[in-house]
Amino acid sequence: MPSTDCIRIQNMTFYGYHGVDAEERRLGGRFSLDVELYLDLEPAGATDDLSLTVNYQAVYDLVRRVHDAHPYQLLEALAHDVAQALLKEFPMEEVVVRVRKHSVPLQGLIDYAEVEIRRSAH
């Protein structure tokens, strides 16, 4: 069962060239990502030792590298790659990744489109 301890980093916002339409990929747009990292935080909490938890700056840097690596057609693919990279790099049981696209070319007004995925280390 996943740990109930969680680190959340919310609303990391980047400019990217993701999308299915050629115009989206040419012009780019704003994308926001949230991550939830599920791991046992008791050792870090008991000792105040950064080495016993996950460094937030390192998480941000990794998310940014994955986001910027290449243009994605699908939010699902970007979220998947972020989740896999986080699970590979940091000791956690589970990760939730949300990716929001703020300018979505639909025939109507919306705030954003969002994909949420959950992946386990097991």
C-alpha positions in Angstrom: 0.0 0.0 0.0 1.4 3.5 -0.9 2.6 5.7 1.9 0.2 8.3 3.1 3.1 10.9 3.3 3.2 13.2 0.3 5.2 16.0 -1.1 3.3 18.2 -3.5 4.9 20.7 -5.9 2.1 22.6 -7.6 1.8 24.7 -10.7 5.3 24.5 -12.2 4.7 26.6 -15.4 6.7 26.4 -18.6 6.3 27.6 -22.1 6.3 24.7 -24.6 5.6 23.6 -28.1 3.3 20.6 -27.4 0.1 19.7 -29.3 -1.4 17.8 -32.2 -2.0 20.7 -34.5 1.0 22.1 -36.4 0.0 25.7 -35.4 0.2 24.8 -31.7 3.6 23.3 -32.2 4.8 26.3 -34.1 3.4 29.0 -31.7 3.7 27.2 -28.4 1.8 27.9 -25.2 1.8 27.7 -21.4 1.8 24.4 -19.6 1.5 23.8 -15.9 2.5 20.6 -14.0 1.8 19.4 -10.5 3.5 16.4 -8.9 2.6 14.4 -5.8 5.4 12.2 -4.5 4.4 9.5 -2.1 7.1 8.3 0.2 7.9 7.7 3.8 8.7 11.1 5.3 9.2 10.0 8.9 13.0 9.6 8.7 13.4 13.2 7.3 10.9 14.6 9.7 12.6 12.9 12.7 16.1 14.1 11.8 15.6 17.3 9.7 18.0 15.7 7.2 17.5 16.6 3.5 19.3 13.4 2.4 16.4 11.4 3.8 13.7 13.1 1.6 13.4 14.5 -1.9 15.0 17.8 -2.8 12.3 20.0 -4.3 14.7 21.9 -6.5 16.0 18.6 -8.0 12.4 17.6 -8.7 11.6 20.9 -10.4 14.8 20.7 -12.5 14.0 17.2 -13.6 10.4 18.1 -14.6 11.7 21.1 -16.5 14.2 18.9 -18.4 11.6 16.4 -19.4 9.2 19.1 -20.4 11.8 20.9 -22.5 13.4 17.7 -24.0 11.2 17.7 -27.1 7.7 18.7 -28.3 4.9 16.2 -27.3 1.7 15.7 -29.2 -0.2 14.4 -26.2 -0.4 15.6 -22.6 -0.6 12.0 -21.7 2.9 11.3 -23.1 4.4 14.3 -21.3 2.8 13.2 -18.0 4.0 9.6 -18.5 7.6 10.6 -19.2 7.7 13.0 -16.2 6.3 10.2 -13.9 8.8 7.6 -15.2 11.7 10.0 -14.8 10.7 10.9 -11.2 10.3 7.3 -10.3 13.7 6.4 -11.7 15.5 9.4 -10.1 14.0 9.5 -6.6 13.1 7.0 -3.9 9.3 7.0 -3.8 6.5 4.5 -3.8 4.1 6.3 -6.1 3.8 9.5 -8.1 0.9 11.5 -9.4 1.5 13.9 -12.3 -1.0 16.5 -13.6 -0.3 18.4 -16.8 -2.5 21.4 -17.8 -2.6 23.1 -21.2 -3.9 26.6 -20.9 -4.6 27.4 -24.6 -6.5 24.6 -26.1 -7.8 25.0 -29.7 -11.4 23.9 -29.1 -14.6 25.3 -30.5 -15.5 26.9 -27.2 -14.1 28.6 -24.1 -12.4 26.6 -21.4 -9.8 27.4 -18.7 -7.5 24.5 -19.6 -7.3 20.8 -20.4 -5.7 18.5 -17.9 -4.4 15.0 -17.7 -3.7 13.2 -14.4 -1.7 10.0 -14.2 -0.6 7.8 -11.3 2.3 5.5 -11.5 3.8 3.1 -9.0 7.4 2.1 -8.4 6.3 -1.5 -8.2 
